[in-house]
Amino acid sequence: MIHLPPIPAPPLLRRWLVLIVITLLATIGLAALQIPSAALFAGLFIATILALRGFAPDGVNPRLVIAAQSVLGTMIGMLVQASTLRALGGHIVAVLIVTTATLLVSIAAGLLLSLRRDVDPITGTLALTTGGASAIVSLAAQFGGDDRMVAIVQYLRVGLVTASMPLIVALAFHPPHHPAAAAHPATAPWFIGLAILILSATLGLLLARVTRLPAGTLLGPMIIAGAITLSGIAPGAIVPLPLIDLAYALIGWQAGLKFTLSRLKQVGRALPAALTLIILVNFICAGLGVLLAHLTGVSAYDGYLATVPGGIYAALALAISSRTDVTFVLAVHVLRVVMLMFAMPLFVRLLRRFTAPGMANDV
């Protein structure tokens, strides 16, 4: 009898299998410990460890990332409550003040980073600005900053903030069960939720493309799903839970796989200062979250999740898992991203004019 040697698995396939299997086991373990959004944090930690060990895939296919964000957007839309939207409108001044303060804190941290000789002011500012990491990286090249450093520090910020959320929540905040969110049982058949997901993702992504919404892959499906929810067409419908966990894992992988030793070494000398400033901004924003809670009457937990300097998907996942005021948390994050997209180009223009008058017209 002839024994044929086994065909070795392609390296890429083997790396994906290792990532998937270990993430699944870690998700089961974290879920047993009652960690909210277990799949997201398991995906983030495992992908980061494998990436730093050089045994991870190069990255997640962008289409899969868009699909995951669409799932999360649809899920949030199904939790939208008209009462929360009205309450947010009543506290818009306080929300604007705290959101502006959050942006100013991150910009100030970026300017501090630029005191290093190897970091110019534009690169430092963009590297530590909170909200819309992918959009900020694209702005870096457009405005003449070091997009390599901006990308690494931005994703380091997202990774650290995301990873620290469960710890900060466990030590400092206790999630209250929001009545509106808790009163949203899955009473509709699973295929109704799946149908709403497909419809919301399809129409939402089309809406995002036509209107060029910031964070459109999240907001587009959320708007469509929210409209369906508020209409009362399908009460009790939710996105099927396995798809939610898969979306969480993909979002965690996307952030974790961006870290490699080679990329970190490229800007290694500036990383200790950047790391220190990221941690400082995280603590200051947590304090601003407590202030926001005091001014608006929401819980300190919701205030913290609304003002975390990055990691919007993890913040929303924690809000959803803890059954808190998801609509409020999302609204504050969206407001910050919109303000950032309008304010940052103007700020960079002023910064370039102040630091290099001859370059002001290049923007």
C-alpha positions in Angstrom: 0.0 0.0 0.0 1.4 3.3 -1.1 1.3 6.2 1.5 1.3 9.6 -0.1 2.9 12.4 2.0 0.4 14.9 3.3 0.0 18.1 1.3 1.2 21.0 3.5 -1.3 23.8 4.1 -0.4 27.0 2.4 1.2 29.4 4.9 -1.6 32.0 4.5 -4.3 29.4 5.1 -2.5 28.0 8.1 -2.1 31.5 9.6 -5.9 32.2 9.1 -6.8 28.8 10.7 -4.6 29.5 13.7 -6.1 33.0 14.1 -9.7 31.7 13.8 -9.3 28.7 16.1 -7.5 30.6 18.9 -9.9 33.5 18.6 -12.9 31.1 19.0 -11.4 29.5 22.1 -10.5 32.9 23.6 -14.1 34.1 22.9 -15.5 31.1 24.7 -13.2 31.8 27.7 -14.0 35.5 27.8 -17.7 34.9 27.5 -17.5 32.4 30.4 -16.0 35.3 32.4 -18.9 37.5 31.3 -16.7 39.9 29.4 -19.0 42.1 27.2 -18.3 41.8 23.4 -16.1 38.8 24.0 -15.5 38.1 20.3 -14.2 41.6 19.7 -11.7 41.7 22.5 -10.6 38.1 21.8 -10.0 39.0 18.1 -8.1 42.1 19.0 -5.8 40.4 21.6 -5.1 37.2 19.5 -4.5 39.1 16.3 -2.1 41.5 18.0 -0.1 38.7 19.6 0.1 36.7 16.4 1.0 39.9 14.4 3.8 40.8 16.7 5.1 37.2 16.5 5.0 37.3 12.7 2.5 34.5 12.4 -0.6 36.4 11.4 -2.3 37.2 8.1 -1.4 40.5 6.5 -4.8 42.0 7.1 -8.6 41.6 6.8 -10.2 42.0 3.4 -11.7 45.5 3.2 -15.0 44.1 2.0 -15.2 41.9 5.1 -14.5 45.0 7.3 -17.3 46.9 5.5 -19.6 43.9 6.1 -18.8 43.8 9.8 -19.3 47.5 10.2 -22.7 47.2 8.4 -23.7 44.5 10.8 -22.8 46.7 13.8 -24.6 49.7 12.3 -27.7 47.7 11.6 -27.6 46.3 15.2 -27.3 49.8 16.6 -30.2 51.0 14.4 -32.4 48.3 15.8 -31.7 49.7 19.3 -32.5 53.4 18.5 -35.0 54.9 20.8 -36.9 58.1 20.1 -36.8 59.1 23.8 -33.0 59.1 23.8 -32.8 61.3 20.6 -35.1 63.8 22.2 -33.1 63.8 25.4 -29.9 64.3 23.5 -31.4 67.3 21.8 -32.1 68.8 25.1 -28.5 68.6 26.2 -26.8 69.6 22.9 -24.9 72.5 24.4 -23.3 70.3 27.1 -22.5 67.6 24.5 -20.9 70.2 22.2 -18.8 71.6 25.0 -17.5 68.2 26.1 -17.0 66.9 22.6 -15.0 70.0 21.7 -12.9 69.6 24.9 -12.2 66.0 23.9 -10.8 67.1 20.5 -8.8 69.9 22.0 -7.2 67.5 24.5 -6.1 65.2 21.7 -4.8 68.1 19.5 -2.8 69.4 22.5 -1.3 66.0 23.0 -0.3 65.9 19.4 1.4 69.3 19.7 3.3 68.0 22.7 4.5 65.0 20.7 5.7 67.4 18.0 8.1 69.0 20.5 10.4 66.0 19.5 12.8 66.9 16.8 11.8 63.9 14.7 8.1 64.8 14.7 6.7 67.8 12.9 3.6 69.6 14.2 1.3 68.4 11.5 2.3 64.7 12.0 2.1 65.0 15.8 -1.3 66.6 15.7 -2.8 64.1 13.2 -1.2 61.2 15.0 -3.0 61.7 18.3 -6.3 63.3 17.1 -9.2 61.2 18.3 -11.9 59.9 16.0 -11.9 58.5 12.4 -8.4 56.9 12.4 -8.6 55.8 8.7 -9.7 59.3 7.6 -7.0 61.0 9.6 -4.3 58.7 8.0 -5.5 59.8 4.6 -5.4 63.4 5.6 -1.8 63.0 6.7 -0.5 62.4 3.2 -2.7 65.1 1.8 -1.4 67.7 4.2 2.3 66.8 4.0 2.6 64.9 7.2 4.4 61.6 7.8 1.5 59.2 7.0 3.6 56.2 8.1 4.0 57.6 11.7 0.4 58.9 11.8 -0.9 55.4 10.8 1.1 53.5 13.4 0.3 55.9 16.3 -3.3 56.1 15.3 -3.8 52.4 15.3 -1.7 52.1 18.4 -4.1 54.6 20.0 -7.2 52.6 18.8 -5.7 49.3 20.0 -4.7 50.6 23.4 -8.0 52.4 24.0 -10.0 49.4 22.9 -7.9 47.0 25.0 -8.2 49.2 28.1 -12.0 49.6 28.1 -12.9 46.4 29.9 -10.2 47.1 32.6 -11.3 50.8 33.1 -15.0 49.7 33.2 -14.3 47.0 35.8 -12.3 49.3 38.0 -14.1 52.7 37.7 -17.6 52.3 36.1 -20.6 50.0 36.6 -23.0 49.6 33.7 -26.6 50.4 34.6 -29.2 48.6 32.7 -31.0 51.2 30.6 -34.7 50.6 30.6 -35.2 51.3 26.9 -32.5 49.0 25.9 -33.5 46.2 28.3 -37.0 46.3 26.9 -35.9 45.1 23.5 -36.3 41.3 23.6 -35.7 39.2 20.5 -39.3 38.2 19.9 -39.3 38.2 16.1 -38.1 35.1 14.2 -34.3 35.1 13.3 -35.0 35.4 9.6 -36.8 38.7 10.1 -33.7 40.1 11.7 -31.6 38.7 8.8 -33.9 40.3 6.3 -33.6 43.7 8.0 -29.8 43.3 8.1 -29.6 42.6 4.3 -32.0 45.5 3.5 -30.3 47.9 5.9 -26.8 47.0 4.7 -27.7 47.3 1.0 -29.6 50.5 1.2 -27.4 52.0 3.9 -24.1 51.5 1.9 -25.8 53.0 -1.1 -26.9 56.0 1.0 -23.4 56.3 2.4 -21.9 56.3 -1.1 -24.3 58.9 -2.5 -24.1 61.3 0.5 -20.5 60.6 1.4 -21.3 60.2 5.1 -18.4 60.2 7.5 -18.1 56.7 8.8 -20.8 55.8 6.2 -20.3 52.1 6.4 -21.6 52.3 10.0 -24.0 55.2 9.8 -25.7 54.3 6.5 -27.0 50.9 7.7 -27.7 52.4 11.1 -30.0 55.1 9.6 -32.0 52.6 7.5 -32.3 50.1 10.4 -33.2 52.9 12.8 -35.9 54.1 10.5 -37.3 50.6 10.3 -37.2 50.2 14.1 -38.9 53.6 14.7 -41.6 52.7 12.2 -42.6 49.7 14.3 -42.7 47.4 11.2 -40.7 44.5 12.9 -40.9 44.8 16.7 -38.5 42.6 18.6 -36.2 41.9 15.6 -32.4 41.7 16.2 -29.5 40.7 14.1 -28.8 36.9 14.5 -26.2 36.5 17.3 -23.7 34.4 15.3 -23.4 37.2 12.8 -22.8 39.7 15.6 -20.0 37.7 17.0 -18.4 37.3 13.6 -18.6 41.0 13.0 -17.0 41.7 16.4 -14.2 39.3 15.6 -13.5 40.9 12.2 -13.4 44.4 13.8 -11.0 43.1 16.4 -8.8 41.4 13.8 -8.7 44.6 11.7 -7.2 46.6 14.5 -4.9 43.8 15.9 -3.3 42.8 12.6 -2.0 46.3 11.9 0.7 45.8 14.5 3.9 44.2 13.4 7.4 44.5 14.8 8.8 45.9 11.6 6.2 48.7 11.5 6.7 49.6 15.2 10.5 49.7 14.7 10.1 52.2 11.9 9.0 54.9 14.3 10.3 53.3 17.5 12.0 56.3 18.9 8.8 58.3 19.1 6.7 55.5 20.4 7.4 55.8 24.2 6.3 59.5 24.1 3.3 58.6 21.9 2.3 55.8 24.3 2.6 58.1 27.3 0.4 60.7 25.7 -2.2 58.2 24.6 -2.6 56.9 28.1 -2.8 60.5 29.4 -5.5 61.5 26.9 -7.4 58.3 27.8 -7.6 59.3 31.4 -8.5 62.9 30.7 -11.3 61.8 28.4 -12.6 59.5 31.1 -12.8 62.5 33.3 -14.6 64.4 30.6 -17.0 61.5 30.4 -17.9 61.9 34.0 -18.4 65.6 33.4 -20.7 64.8 30.5 -22.7 62.4 32.6 -23.1 65.1 35.3 -24.2 67.7 32.8 -26.7 65.5 30.9 -28.0 63.1 33.5 -26.8 59.9 31.8 -24.8 57.4 33.8 -21.0 57.8 34.2 -20.7 54.5 32.3 -22.5 56.0 29.3 -20.5 59.2 29.6 -17.2 57.3 29.6 -18.1 55.2 26.5 -19.3 58.4 24.7 -16.0 60.2 25.3 -13.4 57.4 24.9 -10.6 58.7 22.5 -11.1 56.1 19.8 -12.3 52.6 19.5 -15.9 53.6 18.6 -16.8 50.0 17.6 -15.6 48.6 20.9 -17.4 51.4 22.8 -20.7 50.6 21.0 -20.2 46.9 21.5 -19.8 47.4 25.3 -22.9 49.7 25.3 -24.9 47.1 23.4 -23.7 44.1 25.6 -24.4 46.1 28.8 -27.8 47.2 27.6 -27.0 50.9 28.3 -27.9 54.0 26.3 -26.5 53.0 22.9 -28.1 55.9 21.0 -26.5 58.5 23.3 -23.1 56.9 23.0 -23.3 56.7 19.2 -24.6 60.2 18.8 -21.7 61.8 20.7 -19.2 59.7 18.8 -20.8 60.7 15.5 -20.8 64.4 16.5 -17.1 64.2 17.3 -16.2 62.6 13.9 -18.3 65.2 12.0 -16.6 68.1 14.0 -13.2 66.5 13.3 -13.8 66.3 9.6 -14.7 70.0 9.4 -12.3 71.4 11.9 -9.1 69.4 11.2 -8.4 70.7 7.6 -8.9 74.3 8.9 -6.6 73.7 11.9 -3.9 72.2 9.7 -4.1 75.2 7.4 -3.6 77.5 10.3 -0.8 75.3 11.7 1.1 75.3 8.4 0.7 79.0 8.1 2.1 79.6 11.6 5.0 77.1 11.3 5.9 77.6 7.6 4.3 80.7 6.0 5.7 79.8 2.6 3.9 76.5 2.6 0.4 77.8 3.5 -0.9 77.7 0.0 0.1 74.0 -0.6 -2.9 72.8 1.3 
